[in-house]
Structures are given as structure tokens and as C-alpha cells.
């Protein structure tokens, strides 16, 4: 039997407010579906964050229905768990994935579904506050094993595990019973080599299909889906690279390397534009002690590193210049999530539960497209704020 493992497709994400980025997420999802069809898989597992938000647009809903129709036309089932982005934003809310159950999606919140002699077991994303009350995942996963009747068991999770998330208390070997033959995990966006366990079972982080926030290591490892062939005593896993993703180009600049790095960047932009119809996104970071802001921006213009010339889709500059170098504390080189997490940790040292609740709420609010949607959500769900002080 053969299946495809995909994860973190974040359908509907209009990154940087660009329609092109929303289309990018749809393009790679379609590519993954085409791979499943061309490789004659029996089914697909999706390990969470199918949508980027629990309030997807009408267009995004229609796009997802069309994706499922392509699969149903080939008699291929997709099994999916809700991730932190699409699980539903409060206890009174439901995941938008439930809409897709009417169009063939096999949604698993927490339970076991049998398929052609194997068991597919799923657990939706569990926030840190709930994990603390459960004292981890192991007991819950062992109880699900008791419900399983088939010899080959696939587990789907969407959680933060150490060492991929350094502040996580969840350890892979300790939390995941070895009886699961294949464990697919979402939430971590960088594809890692499959972890082979003593009994020839596997744990797989396949990563996201596109970038939701730029990570240099993520760019170096590309984007993949996992093609998996299984029988009772053997599991073969092959990663297939997704070709339709948009390239991100990262450079760190300083007074000494700026000319050389911009020339190298120019060459790479040309190569991408010669071989792809998707213009790259460029991320520039740097700290300058001699060059002024005017100097750097003028040099970018001279080197043709400019969105206006049609060679780049989006250009993001994050520079530190002499005028503000004394105030620099290194925060600009950290991701937005890291800065928020560090601030909350500093000010809420004695209340880890409140910190985790605030992080979950912030992540939920960040998934909305605009401030008006955030206001409507908070007005319609007052218990979200009330839960912070319980």
C-alpha cells in the first residue's frame, strides 16, 4: 500500500498582502495532489494547518473543494487533523475543515479510522496549557492504541517537539509509543530526515509546502512531500521535492561585503528568472557602522535590487545603521515570534500558564487578515479574553 504525507499547506495565506503569495500556496498544494495522483497512492495524510486561518475566505473554501474533487475523481482519500491555525478559535467554535467533510475529507480530531486493513490515528493540535494538564501526550496516545485493531498503525500529530522547538517539553522517544509504525508530525516547517526507531518504525517531520515566515535553514532544505510504501515488516520513505514553490533569497550585508554579496544576489536573481515564471522574494538583513542608510539604498538601486524593475516580487530590508546602532539589542535579527515569546517570558516569569495562553491567543489573532476581522472575532468570542484570567 502507498500513501503521500503532506503538511502545513496554509491554504489562503496572502503573505505580505500579495495575491501572488496566496496563489503560491495553492500552486504547491495542487502540485502535491498531482504527485499523489501520478504516483498512484491509495490515500493521503495531512498533518495539520490545511488552512492558514480558521476563517478562510470563500475563494479559499472553493479552492479546497476543487482540490478534494481532483482526489475523489481518482478515488484517493485524504485524512487530515486540525493544526493550530485551522482548529477553530475557541471552545464554542469549530474547525473550517468540518465543511470539507461534506466533500470527502476524512477529518480526525482525536480517534482511529480504519482504511483497507490499516489504522490511521489522529490527534488535533493541543495547546501548551492543555498539554500541561494532560501531563504530556503519551497517556492519550496509549489509549488510542487500545482502540486500534489493525497491525499497521499510522499516527498523525501537529505539535511542538524538542529539539525542533527548543522550549518544548515534549520528547519524541518519550511521548510517542513505539507501536506506531509511521508517525507523521506537522507544525515544524523544515523537512528533516526520517527518524528510524529500533523496531523499524519511523517518525517524520516533512515540513511545510511553502514559506510562512522566512527561515534561512528552511530555504537550504527546500520543500517536500513524502511518498511512503508500506507493508507489515517494511516501510519505504522517499522525499519528493516541490518544484512550484517560490524562491526566497537571503543575504546578510555589512560594510565590507555589500558589493560582493549584491553581485552574487544579482546573478542568482537572473538564474531564477531564466528558469522560472515566479520572481523571487529577497530578504536583506545587515548592520552598518560606516555606510549610511542613503548609501545602502543608493547601492541597492545601482545594483538593480529593486521591486520596480520587475525582477523581484517583494523586497524586505532589515538594516541597522550608525545613527541607531547604540540602541541595537539584536532583536531585529530574531523572528517576530521569538521577540514576542522573549518579552512574555521576561514579564511573566511566575505564570507559565498565562504566558502559554497569551501565546496561543496571539498566534490565533495573527492568523486573521486584517484588524477589522480581529475586532469582530474578539467581540463575538468574549470568552477568549475571560479564559486568560481563569
C-alpha positions as CSV (number, residue, x, y, z in Angstrom):
1,X,0.0,0.0,0.0
2,X,1.2,3.5,-0.8
3,X,0.4,6.9,0.7
4,X,1.6,10.5,0.5
5,X,2.4,12.6,3.6
6,X,1.9,16.4,3.3
7,X,1.7,19.0,5.9
8,X,1.3,22.7,6.7
9,X,-0.2,23.8,3.3
10,X,-1.6,27.1,4.9
11,X,-4.0,27.5,2.0
12,X,-5.3,31.0,1.7
13,X,-2.3,32.8,3.2
14,X,-1.8,36.1,1.5
15,X,1.7,36.7,2.7
16,X,2.9,40.3,2.6
17,X,-0.7,41.2,1.4
18,X,0.2,39.8,-2.1
19,X,-2.3,37.9,-4.2
20,X,0.7,36.2,-5.8
21,X,1.6,34.7,-2.5
22,X,-1.9,33.4,-1.9
23,X,-1.7,31.7,-5.3
24,X,1.7,30.2,-4.5
25,X,0.2,28.3,-1.6
26,X,-2.5,27.0,-3.8
27,X,0.0,26.1,-6.6
28,X,2.2,23.9,-4.3
29,X,-0.9,22.2,-2.8
30,X,-2.1,21.4,-6.3
31,X,1.4,20.1,-7.1
32,X,1.3,17.8,-4.1
33,X,-2.1,16.5,-5.2
34,X,-0.8,15.8,-8.7
35,X,2.1,13.9,-7.3
36,X,-0.3,11.7,-5.3
37,X,-2.3,11.0,-8.5
38,X,0.7,10.4,-10.7
39,X,2.3,8.0,-8.1
40,X,-1.0,6.1,-7.7
41,X,-1.2,6.4,-4.0
42,X,-4.1,4.8,-2.1
43,X,-4.5,7.8,0.3
44,X,-3.0,11.0,1.7
45,X,-2.3,12.0,5.2
46,X,-2.2,15.8,6.0
47,X,-0.7,16.6,9.4
48,X,-2.4,19.9,10.1
49,X,-2.7,23.6,9.1
50,X,-4.5,22.8,5.9
51,X,-5.8,26.4,6.0
52,X,-3.8,29.3,7.3
53,X,-6.7,30.6,9.3
54,X,-9.8,29.3,10.9
55,X,-11.7,31.9,8.9
56,X,-10.7,31.1,5.3
57,X,-12.2,33.2,2.5
58,X,-14.9,32.0,0.2
59,X,-12.4,31.7,-2.5
60,X,-10.1,29.6,-0.3
61,X,-13.0,27.2,0.5
62,X,-13.8,26.8,-3.2
63,X,-10.1,26.2,-3.9
64,X,-10.0,23.4,-1.3
65,X,-13.2,21.8,-2.6
66,X,-11.6,21.7,-6.1
67,X,-8.5,20.1,-4.6
68,X,-10.6,17.4,-3.0
69,X,-12.6,16.8,-6.2
70,X,-9.4,16.1,-8.1
71,X,-8.7,13.4,-5.5
72,X,-12.2,11.9,-5.4
73,X,-12.2,11.6,-9.2
74,X,-9.2,9.3,-8.7
75,X,-10.7,7.5,-5.7
76,X,-8.0,8.8,-3.4
77,X,-8.9,9.7,0.2
78,X,-7.3,12.4,2.3
79,X,-7.1,12.1,6.1
80,X,-6.4,15.3,8.0
81,X,-6.1,16.6,11.5
82,X,-6.6,20.3,12.6
83,X,-3.5,22.2,13.2
84,X,-3.1,25.3,15.5
85,X,-4.1,27.6,12.5
86,X,-7.3,25.8,11.5
87,X,-8.6,24.0,14.6
88,X,-11.3,26.6,15.5
89,X,-10.5,29.6,17.6
90,X,-12.5,28.9,20.8
91,X,-14.3,26.2,22.7
92,X,-17.6,27.3,21.0
93,X,-16.1,27.3,17.5
94,X,-15.4,24.5,15.1
95,X,-12.7,24.0,12.5
96,X,-13.5,25.0,8.9
97,X,-12.2,21.6,8.0
98,X,-15.6,20.2,9.0
99,X,-17.0,22.0,5.9
100,X,-14.7,19.8,3.8
101,X,-16.0,16.6,5.3
102,X,-19.0,17.1,3.0
103,X,-16.6,16.9,0.1
104,X,-14.7,13.8,1.0
105,X,-12.1,15.0,3.6
106,X,-11.6,12.4,6.3
107,X,-11.2,14.6,9.4
108,X,-9.8,13.2,12.6
109,X,-9.9,15.3,15.7
110,X,-8.9,12.5,18.1
111,X,-9.5,8.9,17.1
112,X,-9.0,6.0,14.9
113,X,-10.1,5.4,11.3
114,X,-9.6,2.1,9.5
115,X,-8.6,2.1,5.9
116,X,-8.1,-1.1,3.9
117,X,-6.6,-3.1,6.7
118,X,-4.5,-0.3,8.4
119,X,-5.4,2.1,11.2
120,X,-5.0,5.9,10.7
121,X,-4.9,7.6,14.1
122,X,-5.0,11.3,14.6
123,X,-4.8,13.9,17.3
124,X,-5.6,17.6,16.6
125,X,-3.2,20.3,17.8
126,X,-3.2,20.6,21.7
127,X,-2.2,23.9,23.2
128,X,0.6,24.0,25.8
129,X,-1.8,24.8,28.6
130,X,-3.9,21.7,27.8
131,X,-0.7,19.6,27.4
132,X,0.4,20.6,30.9
133,X,-2.9,19.5,32.3
134,X,-2.6,16.2,30.4
135,X,1.0,15.8,31.6
136,X,2.1,15.3,28.0
137,X,0.9,13.2,25.1
138,X,1.9,9.6,26.0
139,X,-1.1,8.6,28.0
140,X,-3.5,9.8,25.4
141,X,-1.6,8.1,22.6
142,X,-1.5,4.8,24.5
143,X,-5.3,5.0,25.0
144,X,-5.7,5.4,21.2
145,X,-3.5,2.3,20.7
146,X,-6.0,0.4,22.7
147,X,-8.7,1.3,20.2
148,X,-6.6,0.2,17.2
149,X,-7.4,-3.2,15.8
150,X,-5.1,-3.3,12.8
151,X,-1.4,-4.4,12.8
152,X,-0.1,-1.4,10.8
153,X,-0.7,2.0,12.6
154,X,-0.2,5.5,11.2
155,X,-0.2,8.4,13.7
156,X,-0.8,12.0,12.7
157,X,0.2,14.8,15.1
158,X,0.6,18.6,14.9
159,X,2.8,19.5,17.9
160,X,6.0,21.2,19.1
161,X,8.7,18.6,19.9
162,X,12.2,19.1,21.2
163,X,14.7,19.8,19.7
164,X,12.9,21.3,16.8
165,X,11.2,23.7,19.3
166,X,13.9,24.4,21.9
167,X,11.4,25.5,24.6
168,X,9.2,22.4,24.2
169,X,8.9,19.8,27.0
170,X,7.8,17.1,24.5
171,X,10.4,14.5,23.7
172,X,9.8,12.3,20.7
173,X,11.0,9.0,22.1
174,X,9.3,9.5,25.5
175,X,5.9,10.7,24.2
176,X,5.3,8.6,21.1
177,X,4.8,4.8,21.7
178,X,7.0,2.7,19.5
179,X,3.9,0.6,18.4
180,X,3.1,3.3,15.9
181,X,4.7,2.2,12.6
182,X,4.7,5.6,11.0
183,X,4.3,8.9,12.9
184,X,3.8,12.0,10.7
185,X,4.2,15.3,12.5
186,X,3.2,18.8,11.4
187,X,3.8,22.2,12.8
188,X,7.6,22.3,12.2
189,X,8.1,23.8,8.8
190,X,11.6,22.4,7.9
191,X,11.8,18.9,6.4
192,X,14.0,16.6,8.5
193,X,15.4,13.2,7.7
194,X,13.0,10.4,8.9
195,X,13.9,9.1,12.3
196,X,14.2,5.3,12.3
197,X,13.4,3.6,15.6
198,X,14.6,0.2,17.0
199,X,11.5,-1.7,15.7
200,X,11.8,-0.2,12.2
201,X,9.1,2.3,12.8
202,X,9.5,5.9,11.7
203,X,8.9,9.5,12.9
204,X,8.7,12.0,10.0
205,X,8.7,15.8,10.0
206,X,8.0,16.6,6.3
207,X,7.8,20.3,6.8
208,X,5.5,22.9,5.1
209,X,4.9,23.2,1.4
210,X,5.7,26.9,1.3
211,X,7.3,29.6,3.5
212,X,5.0,31.2,6.0
213,X,7.9,33.1,7.6
214,X,11.4,33.1,6.2
215,X,14.0,30.9,7.7
216,X,17.4,30.5,6.2
217,X,17.7,26.8,7.1
218,X,14.3,26.3,5.5
219,X,15.5,27.7,2.2
220,X,18.6,25.5,2.3
221,X,16.4,22.3,2.7
222,X,13.8,23.1,0.1
223,X,10.2,21.8,0.3
224,X,8.9,18.2,0.1
225,X,6.2,15.7,0.3
226,X,6.9,12.1,1.5
227,X,5.9,9.1,-0.7
228,X,5.6,6.1,1.6
229,X,5.3,2.4,0.6
230,X,4.2,0.1,3.5
231,X,3.7,-3.5,4.5
232,X,3.7,-5.1,7.9
233,X,7.5,-5.6,8.1
234,X,8.8,-2.7,6.0
235,X,8.3,1.0,5.4
236,X,10.0,2.8,2.5
237,X,10.0,6.6,2.5
238,X,11.0,8.8,-0.4
239,X,11.0,12.6,-0.3
240,X,9.8,14.3,-3.5
241,X,10.8,18.0,-3.9
242,X,8.1,20.5,-4.7
243,X,9.1,22.5,-7.8
244,X,6.4,25.2,-7.8
245,X,7.4,26.9,-4.6
246,X,8.6,30.5,-4.9
247,X,12.3,31.0,-4.1
248,X,13.4,33.2,-1.2
249,X,16.9,34.7,-1.3
250,X,18.6,35.8,1.9
251,X,21.7,37.9,2.3
252,X,23.4,39.4,5.4
253,X,25.2,42.6,4.5
254,X,27.8,44.7,6.2
255,X,30.3,47.5,5.3
256,X,32.8,45.0,3.9
257,X,30.8,42.5,1.9
258,X,27.9,44.5,0.5
259,X,29.3,44.9,-3.1
260,X,30.3,41.2,-3.4
261,X,27.0,39.9,-1.8
262,X,24.8,42.1,-4.0
263,X,26.6,41.0,-7.1
264,X,26.1,37.3,-6.1
265,X,22.5,38.1,-5.4
266,X,22.0,39.7,-8.8
267,X,23.4,36.6,-10.5
268,X,21.0,34.3,-8.6
269,X,18.0,36.5,-9.4
270,X,18.9,36.3,-13.1
271,X,19.2,32.5,-12.9
272,X,15.8,32.1,-11.2
273,X,14.1,34.5,-13.7
274,X,15.6,32.5,-16.6
275,X,14.2,29.2,-15.3
276,X,11.0,30.1,-13.5
277,X,8.0,32.2,-14.1
278,X,7.9,33.1,-10.4
279,X,10.0,36.1,-9.4
280,X,12.0,35.6,-6.2
281,X,11.4,37.3,-2.8
282,X,14.5,38.9,-1.4
283,X,15.3,39.2,2.3
284,X,18.2,41.6,3.2
285,X,19.5,41.9,6.8
286,X,22.6,43.8,7.9
287,X,24.4,46.0,10.3
288,X,26.4,49.0,9.1
289,X,28.9,51.1,11.0
290,X,30.3,53.2,8.2
291,X,27.7,53.3,5.5
292,X,24.6,55.4,5.9
293,X,21.0,54.5,5.0
294,X,21.2,56.7,1.9
295,X,24.5,55.0,0.8
296,X,23.0,51.5,1.1
297,X,19.7,52.3,-0.6
298,X,21.6,54.1,-3.4
299,X,23.8,51.0,-3.9
300,X,20.7,48.7,-4.0
301,X,19.4,50.9,-6.8
302,X,22.6,50.9,-8.7
303,X,22.9,47.1,-8.4
304,X,19.3,46.7,-9.7
305,X,18.0,45.2,-6.5
306,X,14.6,46.8,-6.8
307,X,11.0,45.6,-7.0
308,X,10.1,48.4,-9.5
309,X,12.3,46.8,-12.2
310,X,10.1,43.6,-12.3
311,X,12.9,41.2,-11.4
312,X,11.8,40.7,-7.7
313,X,8.3,40.1,-6.3
314,X,9.0,41.5,-2.9
315,X,12.0,43.1,-1.1
316,X,12.3,43.2,2.7
317,X,15.1,45.2,4.2
318,X,16.1,44.9,7.9
319,X,19.2,47.1,8.4
320,X,20.9,48.7,11.4
321,X,22.7,52.0,10.7
322,X,25.2,54.1,12.7
323,X,22.5,56.5,13.9
324,X,20.7,53.8,15.8
325,X,23.4,51.2,16.5
326,X,23.7,52.3,20.1
327,X,20.1,51.2,20.7
328,X,20.6,47.9,19.0
329,X,19.9,44.9,21.2
330,X,19.9,42.2,18.5
331,X,16.1,41.9,18.4
332,X,15.8,42.8,14.7
333,X,17.6,39.6,13.8
334,X,15.1,37.5,15.6
335,X,11.8,36.4,14.2
336,X,8.6,38.2,15.4
337,X,7.5,35.1,17.2
338,X,10.8,34.9,19.1
339,X,10.6,38.6,20.2
340,X,7.0,38.1,21.5
341,X,7.9,34.9,23.3
342,X,11.0,36.5,24.9
343,X,9.0,39.5,26.1
344,X,6.3,37.4,27.6
345,X,8.8,35.1,29.3
346,X,10.6,38.2,30.8
347,X,7.4,39.7,32.2
348,X,5.5,36.6,33.2
349,X,8.3,34.5,34.8
350,X,6.0,33.3,37.6
351,X,3.0,32.4,35.4
352,X,3.8,30.0,32.7
353,X,0.2,29.1,32.1
354,X,-0.8,32.7,31.4
355,X,2.2,33.1,29.1
356,X,1.1,30.0,27.1
357,X,-2.5,31.2,26.9
358,X,-1.3,34.6,25.6
359,X,1.0,33.0,23.0
360,X,-1.9,30.8,21.8
361,X,-4.2,33.9,21.5
362,X,-1.6,36.0,19.7
363,X,-1.0,33.2,17.2
364,X,-4.7,33.0,16.6
365,X,-5.1,36.7,16.1
366,X,-2.1,36.8,13.8
367,X,-3.8,34.3,11.5
368,X,-6.5,36.9,10.6
369,X,-6.0,39.0,7.5
370,X,-6.8,42.4,9.0
371,X,-7.6,44.4,12.2
372,X,-11.3,44.6,11.5
373,X,-11.6,40.8,11.4
374,X,-9.7,40.6,14.8
375,X,-12.1,43.1,16.3
376,X,-15.1,41.1,15.1
377,X,-13.7,37.9,16.4
378,X,-12.9,39.3,19.9
379,X,-16.4,40.9,20.0
380,X,-18.1,37.6,19.1
381,X,-15.9,35.5,21.4
382,X,-15.6,37.4,24.7
383,X,-14.7,34.1,26.5
384,X,-11.3,34.2,24.8
385,X,-10.3,37.1,27.0
386,X,-12.1,35.7,30.0
387,X,-10.2,32.5,29.7
388,X,-6.9,34.4,30.2
389,X,-7.8,35.2,33.8
390,X,-9.4,31.9,34.9
